[in-house]
Each structure stands twice: as structure tokens, then as C-alpha cells.
Amino acid sequence: RVSLSTGETTPERATGTVVSLDKTNGNAVIAIDNTRNQRVFRSWSQLHYGKKNARGDMHAVKQRARPFDLVAAKPFRYEAGTKLMVIKDGAMVDATVKHYGGEECGNRHRLLLTGTGEEENIDLNEVNHAMQRFDTVRALAKVKQTYLEHVIKEGSYVEDAITGKRLQIEKQLLNISMATGDEALKMSNEEVQKFDPADLVWKATTDLHTGDRVRLANPLYSPEDGVTYPKYTMGTIGFFNSDKAPMMITNTRKNPKLMCERVVNGKKCGGLDGKSYPCNSCRTFYQDVKERLFDDPAQRSPFSYPVFLDYNDNASGSDDQKRKNKFLLAHELEKATPMSGVHVDEWNGCAFNDGDVIAIEDGLVKNKKTGKTTPLAFGYEPLKLSTLPNARTASTVEISKPNQASRFGGQGGCAMSEEPLVSVDGEFTYEIIIKKYKGHESEGLECGVCDIPPEKVDLSYDYAASTRGCYISDDAGSLACNGRLMYTSEDDMVWKDTQPSNLKNGDVITVTVKANGALEIHYNGKWQVRWDKAQIDVTKPLYAVVGMRAPCVSVALRKKVHDLTKIKLPNARAITLKGVEGKAGEVIDLTKCGRPRFPAALQNVRAISDIHSLYPLIVKPWPARAQGRKGAQPILIRAGPGTGKTWCVMQLLYFLAKGSDKMKMGVRLHHIF
């Protein structure tokens, strides 16, 4: 019996029985649980492996016999008459064992399904059945419902330990963050040794090093239900001398040397080159284990690892059981790792993804599928352009809308804002939306600021970069101040990812004057360049300036408003997100990514930010349970004392009970209870 995985950090995708070995390559040929029906097998195989040959027939499932690809699975052997609860077609039903098919059939049992009176062959695995502890499934459901109602009633309020007030627990949400990825929660070997085994994740792996905590499974027969359960012996990779120093095994197993490489009495154990004498502790250890470990040919395998096992010295048993130092193969061991990494994609992702439909009401954005909500980050307000003839290139540019300028002739033209930019935290920012680029000319957008007001400025010339009082990113993506270039081509101080001539319709350019007078450019939210040589006087009123060199034909200007009470944003029932990358911290501009467009933006957050967003992912049933797929996600809440861990657990219990109470009776939390 084996479980199939696709790597060390992924859950087990299925369980099955090894029916043969491919002699050409050593791959195991595996019969996946409950896939005797061709339609079911094809559905499972396409979903997880997609193995098809040219004719469209399904291949047998073959898997390399590696520790993290094939994991030993629990065998089940039930006697006739045993009462079970079995997941069948998504519902839990009563069943009685008629007979066991034998070892050649793996875990296959002939079951009598109580509800229908039919008999059926079913492969039993860890996630599709359980021993019947109640009279019937209906009796279990009744007890479960009573318990859920009790949790909802008693857990709806919690008492504040400081003020003594009773608070509604549903509204007292604490922020949590997910530790994602294999390296999200780093621990030293010393820290891992302190954890209870139940709070660790145990993996079969060949990546074993001295000091790693491991466990060895020893079969243990349970006469109560006739099932063989593993009993684990904890251990540590490596041999340790009487001073508890780890020792290195040098040379070969036939002529080994054990050395700790410490400096003892002024001498390094083993010498500088590793060829000298070991210290007394290492020499004594070697003499004690030499005959048992190193003289036995079976212990000389280069693929085995030295392991110190934590046997209880006071336990009864033979001397061989009490011996703590052994050589063991990697497949006999499981390595302890912190409960870190997220193997369920939805848990590791963001709250808003491409194709999601959102609703907006009173400044709150709600994902209509998941129910996740987040406030709008800011809104947009049109930045009006000056209509004065001298504040634009009147011969080539017209103000087609209050915040939109269009070039109707010539090769260029300029326009500027009607009012000065407003400082926010010492910075002046506005955005330019490219409305139309047409043609194949090699120039493009100019953008920046001007410290001369519209009634006094002269923008009659069609190059903004040549205008007095202007600080401009020119059509080559370089800096021009008062008509003079500030950098040479050798300085490489131009836009990082694109050029003004390569912009396209819908692109957004953000222009920012920093508090120290530097000019900064962003392209579609990505930083491009910062020019400290601009040295703009931020004590003067600053006006937005744009230049439209061919092929730039039309642009619109807008400004961000963080205080949404200052602008009137409508509510929206349904907006479909398009072009969303699904990254945490990503700013989703609804004027660009919304269908229909909406004059605001939100910041994408992780799917899990509090207990309320955690529990729906826990109660969500996982697919392919009949085939033995494991979709449960271990959860470890870590925080300092007095930070709300108990509160979080109480909230989680309450939401699980409430969420389960709303689910259909047939699927209600069967994967949790």
C-alpha cells in the first residue's frame, strides 16, 4: 500500500496498491483506489497526471520508487460484520463488511451499503471511511448538530480579560498572516528538538544531515479493530560521544574513524588533516559499537545513515531493542520539519484574482465568490487642464474634455493643469492615461511639472522639454530642466523598462515630485527612474505639464484621492477583474482592470488575513477522497504571550461551527470530524 505524491512539499495525491514492477526501469505499477470504472480513472488521471497515449487510451499509473514520491500507506484489514462509515458519492453512509478481498487486493473490501441494500467492492483508505462509533450515520449527524448549536450559542460572546466586558466574538477579528513557502518558518535543529511531535510535519526524504530529528516507524497491532498502526521511535541523525558531541565518520565503513573534530586538551580530534588519533570520547565510543555496527557487512551500506534512537533505558525488552545507535536506510525514516509552507493554492494566494467578480458598496470591495472584503485604497478625480491659449500649444492641441488633451495637427504640442498639484505627505503626484497612440514615429510622451502659473507660462512651442520653468521627462525618457538636458547618454539615467515611444493605449504613467525635489517616474505601477538632479523647488506652486510628440495623440490626467469622503464614488453591483496578476500588495486599478471601469483602486491582500477568512478554506471539501487524496492543511498559530492565540482558537471554533451549520447535511464537515 502506497501514497502518491509529486514532491516533498505537496500533499499525497492518491493511495493505491502496487500490483507489479516495470522491469525495464524499476517503476512501480500502481492500482489507484476506486478507479476500476474507466470513466472514474480517466477523470482522476487527467486531473492529476494527464497520462494518455496517442490512441487516447489511459496508461497504467507508473511512479518512480523514491522516498518522497511513494510513501507507505496504512493497510486496513476488517473482519466480516465490522460496522463502518464510508464516503460514497460525496455523502457519508452506513456499511457492513461482508469480507476482505485478501492481500493481493490491497485494501479492497466487499461492503453491504445499509441505505440501498446493495453490495459493492470499495478500496478503503485513510480519508474515505471510519469505524462506526454510533449506531448509524444519522445518529452521528444528530449528535454533531447538537454540538454545533451548543458551540454557536456558548461561543458567540467572549469576555475581555481586562475590562470584563462581553464582546461579540464575530466582530473581534485579529489580523493574522500566513507563513508561506518551504522556508517561511525557519527553525534550528535545537528548536525542532523542543517541539512536541504532533506539532511538526514528518516527511520521507533523502535530505538528511547530522542533528536532524527523525522518527522510525515500528508496526503495532491493535486487537480492538484488527488494524496495524505504526508506533514511532524518535531519534537524531548522527552518532554522539559521551560528551554529546556529534561525530564524523571518515574513510570507509570497512576502516572507519569516528571524530568529533573538537579541540580537546589543545589537540584537535583527528588532527588537522583528519588522519590523526581521535579524542578519548570518540575512541571509547568506537570500541563500544565496533563489533555490532562496523563488523556486520549488512551495516556497511553507503546508503544508510547513522541514527541515535531515543529508546527508554528503563523499558523492558531485549538488549538489541535498547541499543540506541544504528545504521538505517532513508526510506525507514521520516524527518521532522516545522509546520510551514502552504500546499493548498487558495491558501497561498490572494483575495482577488483574474476573472473574479467584485461588488463595491460604501467604499468596501467584496469578492462575490469568496466573500472576502477590503476597503478601496484610493479613488481617482479628474485633473482639469487649463483652457488658456498660452497654457497649451493652441496651434496643435485642443482640450477635448476637462482633463483630456488631444493633438489635432503638427508633430507635437503641450498642455498644463488648471490648478497646482496638492502636496500629500510632502510629495506631488499625478497620473497620465494614454488614450491614443497612432503612427510609427520615434518620439512620444513628455511629462513633468512647471513652476510658472498658466496665466504667465508660454507653451506655444511644441516641445515641453524646451519650455522655461519646466522639469520634464522628455520623449527619450531622460531629464530636461528649463530646456537643458541634465544627463548624457553615458549616464544611463532613462526609463528602466520601456521608452515613451513604445507606450500603448491604456498605459498609465505616474509622475511624482519627491519632498527633496527629485522627479520620479512609474510605468503601469513599476518604478522606472528617479532624477535627483531635478532639484525642483517644492515651496513654489507646481503644475502638471504634458507634451504629445508623435505618435502620442491624446492623454487624460487624473489625481489620487486617499480621503474617499472628499469625492463621491458610486456603488457597483458587479465588476469583473481583468489583467490581475494575483500578487500580494498589487494595486488593482479599476479604471484599467475593471469591466466596467470604475474610478478607484484597491490593494490586493492575501486570501487569509484573519480567522473569518481562514475558516471557509478549512470547511471546503477536497476532491478525490475516494482515491485517497489528502487535502487537509495543518495549521499552527504562533505568536507571543498575551497576543490573542486563545482568542483566535475560540473564534475559529465558532466560525467552523457556524459555517458547518449552514452546509448541507450530506457534506457537513465530514473531512474535519
N, C-alpha and C positions, 0 to 999 in steps of 0.2 A: 504494500500500500504506500503510495507516494502522493505528495502535493506538488503541483507545478507552479513555478514562479518564473519571473523574467528578469531577475536581478536581485541583489542583496537588499535593496530598499523598497521593493514593491511587495504588495500583498500576494498571498497564494491565489492563483487564478483558477485552479480546479484541483480535484483529487481524483485518483484513479488507481487501477491495478496494473502492474507490469505483467504483460502477457508473453513477451519474448524479448530477445535482444537481437539487434541487427548486427550480424557477424562481420559485415563489411566495414563498419565504422564504430561499433560498440554502443550505438544509441539505443535507449530503451524504448520499446513499443508499448504504448500505454492505452488501456481502455478507460476512457473518461466516464465517470459515474453518470448513469441515467441518460446515455446518449445512444441507446440501441436503436431508437427511431431515427431514420436518416434525416428527417426534417429537423429534429432537435439537434442532432450532431452538427448538421450544416450551419444552423443558426449560431451555436456555440463556437464552432471552429472559425467561422468568418469573423465573428466579433472579436475573438482573442488572438487568433493566429492567421486566419485567412488562407489556409493551405488548400490549394486547388491544383490539379494538373491540367494539361492542355485540353482534355476532353470535358472538363467540368466536374469530374468525379472527385470526391474528397479523399485525400491521403490519410493513412493511419497517422495518429499523433506520435511523433518521434521526438525525443528530447535527449540532449547530452547529459550524461550522468555526472554532473558537477554539484558540489555541496549546496550552492545557492540556487540551482535550477531544479533539482529534485530533492525534496525534503521528506523525511519519513513521516507518514500519516498514521493516525490511530486506527488500529483494526477493531471491528465490532463483531462479536460472536454472541448472538442471543439464542436462548433455548426456546423451543416451541411453547406457546402460551404466554410469552412475555408481552406486557402491555406497553405500547409506545404512543407518542405523539409525533406525527410526521407532517412536514410541509408538502402539500400536494396542490399543484396549480395555484400557488400563492396563498393558500389557506392552510391552517393547522387542523388536522383531522385525527381521529382515533384509529388505531390499528393494532392488530394482534399478530404476533409472529406465528406462522404456520410451520416453517422450517428454514434452516440456514443452508445456503447452497454449497458450502464447502470452501476450502482454502483456494481452490483453483478459480473460484468466482469472486474472490476478494471479499467485499462487504455485502454481497447481494443476499437479500432475504426474501422469502415468499411471505407477503403480508395480506391479511384479511382486513380490508377497509370497512370500518364499522358502519359508516353512513350509507354506503352503497351496497354492501354485502358482496362486493367483488374482490377477487384475489389478484394480486399484482406483484411482479418482481421489482424490487426497488433497491438500489445501491444506497446504503446508509453511510453518511459521513458526519463530521462534527457539527455541521451547520444546518442540516435538514431534518433532524429528529432529536428526540429526548425521551428519557424514561418517563412513563406516566406515573406521576406522584399524586394525581387526583383521580376521582372516579372516571371523569370524562373531560374532554377539552372544554365543554360548555361549563362544567363546574369550575375549571380554572379561570375561564373568562369572567365568571360571576365574582369570584374572589378578587380577581385583578381589578374589576370595575369598582368594587367596594373600596379597595386600597387607593385607587386613583382619586376617587371622590374624597377620601379622607385627607390625602396629601394636598389636594386643591383647597379644601376648607381650612385645614390647620396651617397650611404654608402660605396663605395669601397675605399675611401680615407678619412683620418681623419687628422685634423691639430693639431700638437703638440703645446700645450698651452705655452710652454717655448721658444722653438726655432722658432715656426711659420712655420716649415716645414710640407709639406703634405706627409703623410706616408700611405703606402698601408695597410689597416686595417687587411687584411687576414694574414699578416706576423707579426703583432704586438701583439702576444699572451701573455697574462698574466697568470701566474700559479695560479690555484685555487685548493682548497682541499675540499673534501666533508665531512661534519659533519654527521657521520653515527651512527645509533643506537638511542634508545629512550633517552639516557642520553647525546647525543652528544652536545647539545646546552642547557646548564643549565641556568635557569633564576629564580630569586626570584619572589615571588608574587608581590612585588613592581615594578619590571621591567616589568612583564607581564601586569600590570595595565596601563603602559605608552604606550603600543603598540596600533596601530590602529587595530580594529577588523579584517580588511581584511588581516593583516599581521600575523594572528595567525591561528592555527589549532584547530577546535572545535570538541570535541569528547563527545559522550554519555558514561558515566562511573559512577560507584558507588564509586569510589575512590575520595571522596570529603572531604576537610578539611577547617578549618577556614582560611579565607584570599584568597581562590581560586576564580579566576574570572570566572563567569558563565554567560550564557545568557538564557533567556526564550523566546520561540517562541510563537507569537500571530498571528493567521491567519489574513490575509489581502486580501480582494477581489479586484481584478483588473478588472474593467469593460472593459478595452481595448481588452483583449483577452479571458476573461472569466475564467482565471486561478487563483487559490488561492495561493498566495505567503505568506511565513512567514515574519512577522515583528518582530525583536528581541528587547527585553529589556535587557540591560546589568545589571549585579548585582555581588554581592560578597557573598560568603558563610560566615554566621555568623551574629550576631546582635552586633551593636556597640552603646555604650552610647554617651552622649553629649560630652565627652572628646575624642571621636573617638577611644576608647579602645575596643578591642574585648571582648565579654563576654562569659563565660562558662555557660551552662545550667546544673545545678546539680539536684540531686534527681530524681523525676519523673515529667512527664508533668502535672500530676494532682496537684502536690505540688511543683512547680518549684522554683528554686532560680537562679537569674542571677548575676554572679560575674565576675569581670574583673581580680581579683587576683593581682591588683596593691597595692603598699603601698601608702596610702593617709593619710596625717597628722599623720604619724608614725604608722598607723594601716593597716594591710593587709586586703583588701576587701574580706570578707567571713571568715576571720580568718585563722589560720594555718591549721586547720582541715577541712575547708570548711563548717563549721556548724554555724559560727557566722554571724553578720549582714553585708550586703553589703554596699558599699560606697554610698554616696548621688546620684551620677550619675546613678549607676546601679539601685538603689531603685526607682528613678524617672522614669527611662525607663520602669521598670516592671509595675508600676502603670499605665502608659500610654497605654501599649499594653495588659495588663492582660485580660480585658474583651473581646477584639477582638480575641486574639490569644490563650490564655490558657483556657478560659472558654468554647470554642467551641469544642465539642467532636471530630469533624472532623479534628481538628488541633493537636490531641494528638497522632497521629500515631508515633510509634518509628522508622518508616522507612522514615520519612520526615526530611528535612534539613532546618535550619534557613537561610533565604536569605535576604540580603539587596538589593533592586532593585533600579536602578538609574532612577526613574521616574523624569520627568521635573516638578518642582513645579509650573511652570507658565502655564503648559499645561491645556487645558480645559478638562472636564470630571468629573465623579462622584468622591466623596470623596474616594470611595473604590479603584478607579484606581490610586489615588495619594498616597495611603498608601505604604510605601516603605518596611516595614518588613512583611515577610510572611514565612509560612512553606510550602515547596514544595517537591514533590517526585523526586527522582533522574531521572526518565525517562522523566520528564518535562524539564530537564536542560541539557545544554552542557557545558563542561569545556574547558577553554582556555589553550592551551599548545603552547610552541614555535614551530616554523616551523622547526622541527628537526626530525631526523630519515629518513631512506630511505626505502620505501616499494617496490621499484622495484629492483629485484635481480641484474639485469645487472648494475644498478647504484651503487650498494653497492659492486660490485665485482671488479675483477682485469682485466687488459687488456689482459692477456694471461692465458688460461685455458687448461685443459687436452683435447687433441683432436684437438686443433686449428692448423691451417697450417700457417706457417710464411715464409717470404722471407727475405733474407739478402743481402743488397747491400751497398757497401762502408761503412761498419760498422754500418748501421742502420737496425734495425729489424722491420718488418711491419707485422701486423696481416692481413692476406689476406681477412678475413671476415669483420672485423670492420674498417680496415684502420688505426688503432692505431699504432704509431711508437715510438720507443725508441732506444737509442744507445746501442750497446754492452757494457757491464760493463768492460770486460777484455777478453783477448784471452789466449790461452794456448800454451806453447812451450815445446818440449821435454827436460827433464833434463838428459843430457848424463851421462852414467856411465863409470867409469874408467875400462879399459881392462887390467891394470897391474895385474900380478898374485898375488902380495902381497896385492892388494886393493880389493880382493874378496877371498872367500873360494874356491880355484881353484879345490879342490878335489870333490866338490859337486855342484858348481854354475858355470853357463855359462852366458855370456852376449849375449842373443839371438837377441836383437835389440839394437840400440844405447842407448835407455832409458829403456830397459826391461831386467830384470834378471830372470833366471829360475833355480830351483833346480832340478838336474837330478839324485841325489842319496843322501844317508845318511838321517839323521833326521833334519839337519839344514845347514845353510850357510849364508854368508853375502856378501854385495856389497856396494860400495860408489860412490858418484858422481865424475866426472872428474874434475870439476871446483868448486870453492867455491860459496856459495849462495850469492846473491846480496841483500844488505840492501834496504828496501823500508820503508821510514818513521821510520827508526831505528829498524825495525823488519826483521827477516829472515824466509821465508816461502817456503815450497814446498809441493806437494801433491803426495800421493801414490794411484794408482788404483790397486785394487785386480783383477788380471787376472785369477788366478786359485787357488781354494782351493779343495783339494781332500783327502778323508780319514776321520777317526774319532778320530784322535789324539787330545790331550787336550792342545796343545801349540798354536802356530800361529805366527802372525806378530810381529816383533820388529822394532822400528823406532826411529830416533833421529838424532843427529849431532855428528861430530867428529872435533876436532881442530888440528888434525895431517894430513898433506897432503898425497895424495895417494902414492907418491914415498917413504914415510917413515913409513906409517902405517903397522900394521901386522894384517890382518883379516883372518889368517889361521884357527883360532879357529871358530867353527860353532855356537857360541853364541855371538851375537853383544853386549849383556849386559855385557859380561866379558872382553871386549876389552878396553885396556888403551886409554885414551884420548876421550872416547865416553860418551855421555849423552843420555841414551836410555830409551824409554818406552818398558819394557820387555814383554815377552809373557804372563804375568799375568796382564798386564795393570798397572804396578807400575813403579817407577823411579829407575834406576840404573845409578850411576856416577862412571866412572873409575873402573867398575867391582864390585861396592859395592852398596847394596840396601840402599836407603835413608829413606824409610818409613817402618813401621811394619804393620802387618795386622790390628792392633787395630786403626791405624791412618785413615783407610778407604780412602786413597788417591789413588784410582784407577779410571778407566774409569766409567762414570756415567751410561750409557745406555746399554752397551754391553761389551764384552771381546774379546781380539784378537783371541781366539779360535773359536768365533761364527761368524766371518766375512764371507761374501759370495762374489761370483764373481760380479764385478761391484761396490762394495763399494769403497768409497773414504775417505782416512784418510789424514787430513791436519796437518802438523807439523809446529809449529811456535816457534821461539825463540824471546821472548819479549825484549824490549830495556833494561830492568833491569836484563836480564839473566835468566828469568824464562822460563820453557818449557811448551807449551800448545798444547793440542790435540783436534781436532774436528773429528767427525764421521758423514759422509754424511751431513756436514754443521751444525751439532749440537755440541755445546760445551760439552766436556767430563771431562777435568781435567786441572788444572794449577798447576805446581810444582815450587814454589818459591825457594825451597832448591837446585835446579839445579845450580844456581849461575854460569851460563856459561859466560865466558869471551868474550864479543861481540867485543872486539878490535882485536881478532885473526880471521883469515880466518876460516869459518865454512863450513864443507862439509856434504852433506846428507848421512845418513847411514841407510840401511835396513837389517833386518835379517829375514830369511824364515825358521821358525821352523814348522815341520809338524803339521797341514795339509796344510800350505801355500806352494804353488808350484811355483807361478810366480807372479811378480809385475811389474808395469811400473811407472816411475817417471816423473813428469811434474812440471812446474813452471808457475805462473800467470804473464802476461804481461799487465799492465794497459795502457801503451802507445802503441796503436794499430798501430802506424806508424812504429814501430820497427819490426813488424812481418807482413808477407804477408798472409792475410786471403782471401780465395776465396769468390765469391758471391754464393748465393744459391737461387734457384727459389722456392723450396717447401720443407719445413722441418715440419714434423708432431710432435707435442709435446706429449710426453707420461710420465705419472707419475708426472704431475704438480699438486701441491696442491691448487693453486689459492689463495695464501695469499700475501698481500701487503708486499713488502720488500724481498720476497722469491727470492733466487738466483737460476735461472734455468740453470743448467749445461747441455749444448747441447751435450757434449760428452756422457752423460748418458740419458738425456731426449729427445734427438733429433733422429728422424728417417727420413733420415740417420743422423749419428752422425756428429757433427761439432765442431772444436777445439776452442770454445769460450763459454761465458756465458752472460746472461743478468739478470737484476734485474726486477722482476715483479712490475708493478706500478698499481695504481688504474685506473679503466676504465675512470674516469673523472679526468683530470689534468689541462685542460684549456677549453676555450669556444668551440674550434674546436672539442674536444672530447665530449662535452656536447650536442651540438645541434642534432647529429644523434639519440640520445636516445629520444629527445623530438619529433622529426618528425616521429618516428617509430610508426605506428598504433598499437593499442592494440586490442586483440581478444574479442569476445563475447559481442560486443556492443549491438547487438540485444537483448541480455539477460540482459542488464543494467550494465555490469561490468564497473567499473570506474578504468581506468589505468593512469589518469593524475597525474603527480608528482608536487606538489607545490615546488617552488624554491624561496629561499630568499638568496640574495647575501649580506653578511655582511663584512664590512671592515672599517677601519678608514678613516678620511677625506683625500682627495688627493691621494688615493691609487689605483684609477682606476675603481671604480664602474660604473661610467657613460660610460667609455671606454668599459667595459665588456658588458654592456647592448647594446651598439651600435654594438659591434661585434656579439652578439647573434642575434640581429635583422637581420644583414647582412647575417649570415650563415643560419638562418631559411629561409630567402627569397631565397637564392641561392640553399639551399638543397631542398626546396619545388619546385623550378623551374625545377629541374631535375627529379621530381617524375612524375608518370603517372597522367593524368588529372583526372581520376576517384577517386583517393585517396589523392589528393594533400591537405595536411594539414586540412582535414575536422575535425580532433579532436582538432585543435587549434583555427580555425576561427569560 
